[in-house]
Amino acid sequence: MEISRAMLTKAGGRKRNEDYCGCYAKDGLLCAVLADGLGGHRGGEKASRTVVQQVLEAFGNKPGCSAEALHHYFLEANRGLADVQLYDPQMAGLKTTLVIWVGNGRQSVWGHIGDSRLYHFRNQRLTSRTKDHSLPQKLADIGEIEASEIRHHEDRNRLTAVMDGGEAMKWRILEKPAAITEKDAFLLCTDGFWEFVAEEEMESDLQQSRHAEEWLKAMEIRLLERAPKDHDNYSAVGLMGI
C-alpha cells in the first residue's frame, strides 16, 4: 500500500509559529512527527524544532516500527531538549508536546505526550484518537464533562505532561504495531488545529478527498472560517492509504 502524505504548519494569528513538523521515509518505513512548543520568548520555537529534528535523526539512524523503537525516539528527543538547555541557559524551561507515527503499508505504531493529537480513521470513519495529557481530558475520563467539551474548556491549556528534558517519562506509546490497510488514514495535529475542526468534519472531508493534501486543505478552510483573528498556531500531518 502506498501512503499519501501532506503537512501544513502556520502561525495563525500569532507573530511566531511555535509548531514544527516533519516526515522522513527510509527502508520502507515512514516517520511523521509533530510538536507544539510552549513558553514564549522564542523558546517554544526552539523546543518544537529540537524534538522533531531529534526524532527524525534517530529514525534515520535506526528505522523501526515497534514500541521499543518509538520509546528510543522519545528518549532521543528528550535528551536533545535537555542538551539545548544545558548549553544555553537562556533556553531553560523549554517545553513541548510531541506526536510520533511510524508505519508502512502493513502496520503502524504511534505515541504522544501533551495535547497534540493523533486520529486514526478506517473506512473513512474515526476509530480512535490519543488522549490529551490535560486537566479537561481527566475530567472527561471520569465523566464530569463530555469529550467534545474539551475543545472550549476554560482549563484546556492546563497540561499534565509535556516534553521538558527531565527524567520523568510520561509519554504514551501503542503497545504493539496496529495492522493497517489502504482504508486507513491518520491525522497528527496541534490543539490550534483540532480546536476548530470537529471529528465528524474530519471524517466528512476525508470521504471527499483523493489524497492527503486535499484533505488538509479542506479542513484548513473550515478552521479559517471560524477561528478568531488572534488564533493560535496550527499544524497538521495527514496520512492516507491510496
N, C-alpha and C positions, 0 to 999 in steps of 0.2 A: 504494500500500500504506500502510495506517495502522500506526503503531508504538505499541504499548502500553508504557508505561514506569513504573517504580516505583523508589523509593530507600529505603534504611534506613541509619542510622548510629547506633551505640550505644557507650556507654562500656565495656560488658562488665564485667569485674571490677575496673576501674581507677577512680580518683577523677575523672579528667578524660578527656574524649574529644578526642584529638588528630587524629582523622579529620575530613574535611569533603567534601561532595559537592554537586552541583547540576546542574540541567538548564535549558536556555533554547531555546525554539523561535522562529525568525524566518525570514521569506522562504522558507518551505517546507523549511527545514533544522532539525535538532535537534542541539544540542551537549550532550553529557553529560561531566561532569568529576568526578574523584575523586582525593583526596590523603590521605596519611598522614604527619603531621608528626612530626619526630624532635627529641629534645633535652631534653625536660622543661622545668621551670620556666616553664610556660605558653608557651614558645617554639614547641613543636610545634603547639599550637592556632593560634597566630598564623601560622605558616608555611603550614599547610594551608589555612586560611581565605583567606589573602592570594592564594595562587596560583589557587585555584578562582575567586575573585571576579575576579581579573585576566583569566583566560581568558574567563569569561562576558561581561565588559565588552568585551574585544577582539572576541569573536564578535559581540556585539550591534552594535558599531560597523561591523564588516565581515564579515558572514557568508560563509563559504566552505567548500567541501568538496574540498580538494586538499592535497597535501603542503606546498605553499607557504603555504597558509592556516594549517595546523597549526604549521608552523615559526614563523610570526608569533605564534601564540597562546603557544607555549612561550617565545619571546623576551620577550613582554609579562609573562608570569608570573614569569620570572627577573628581569626589570627591577623588577617590583613588590617582589619579595623583597629585592633589593639596596637599594631605596629605604627599606624599613622598617628595615633595619639601619643605613643611613646616618643617618637622622633619630632613631633610638632606639638608642644604643649598648648598652643592656641587652639588646637583641634580637640582638646579634652572634652568629653561628654558627647562624642559622636554617637548617634543612634539611627537606626533604620529598620524598616520592615524588609522582608525578603521572601520571595517565592521562587522555587526551582522546579522545573519539569524536565524530565529526560525520557525519551522514548524512541521507538522505531515503528515500523509498520505492524508490529505484532503485540507489543506491550509497552507500558509506560509506568513511571513512578514519580511521585512528587512530594514536596514538603514545603512548609512555610513557617514564618514567625511574624507576629504583628497582625495588622488588619488589611493588608493587601491579600487578595483572594485568588483562588483557582476554582473555576467552574468546569465541571465535566458534563458534556452532553452526549447522549446516544440516541440515534434515530431522531435527531433534532429536538430532543426533549432533555431538560435538565435532570441528571441523575444524582449529582452530589456537588457540594461545594465545601471548601475548607471553612473551619470555624475561626472567627476572629479571636485574637487574644485581646479582648477588650471587656470593660465593665458591662456595656449593654449586651454583649454576647452571653456573659454569665447570667444576666437577668433573663435572657431568652431561654437559656438552658434549663433554668429552674421554673420556667413557666410564668414569670412575673410580667413579661411583655411578649408580644409576637415577634418572630424573627424579622418580619417586614418593618417593625418599628425601630430596628437598629439604625436604619438609614438616617433618621432625623432625631435621634435621641439626644438630649442635652449633654450627656456624658459620652458621646460616641468617640471622642478623641482621647478618652482615658484608657490607655493601653495597659495591659497586664504583662506583656512580654514583648521585647524588641531585641534586635541585634545591637550589642553595645561594646563588644570587645572583651566582656567579662567572662568569668568561668562558668556561670550558670547557663545550662544548655536546656532551653525551653522550647526549641523548635519541634514541630510535629512532622513526622515522615510516614508515608504509607508503608506498612509493614512488609509488603511484598508487591512486586510489579503487578499491575492490573492488565488483563488482556484487552486489546483494543481492535477495532475493525474500521473499515472505511466509513462506517456510520458514526464514528466518534468525532467529537470536536472539544477543544479546550480553550478557555479564556483565562489568562492571567491579567489582573488589573488592580490598580491602586484605588483607594477609597474615593479619590476625586473623580473616578470613572463610575464605579458601581453605585455611588450615591444618587446618580441621576438616570440610571438605566435599570429598570426593573427586570427581574428574571424572565418574566413572560415576554418582555420585549426582546431580550437576548435571544430567546427561542424563535420568536417571530422573524427577526432579522436573519437568523441563521437559516431558517427554512427558505428564505428568498434569496440567499446568497450562493454564488457559484464557487467562490474562493474566499480565503481569509481576509484579503484586503477589502473586498466588497462588504463583508460582514462588519469589520471595524468601522468603515466609513458610515454605514447605515446607523450604527449605534452612536457614533460621534455626532451625527446630525441631531439625534434625539437629545443628547447631552447639551449641545449648544443652544437648543431651543428653550431649555428650561433652567439652565444654570444662571445665577446672578453674575453681574459684571466682575465681581471680585472673587469668583470661584477659584477653587484650589487647582494646583497642577493635576493633570490626568494622564494616565498612561495605560496601555493595554498591549498584550501579545495574543494574537489569535492563531489557533492551530486547527486545521480541518483535514480530515481524510478525504482524498479525492481519487 
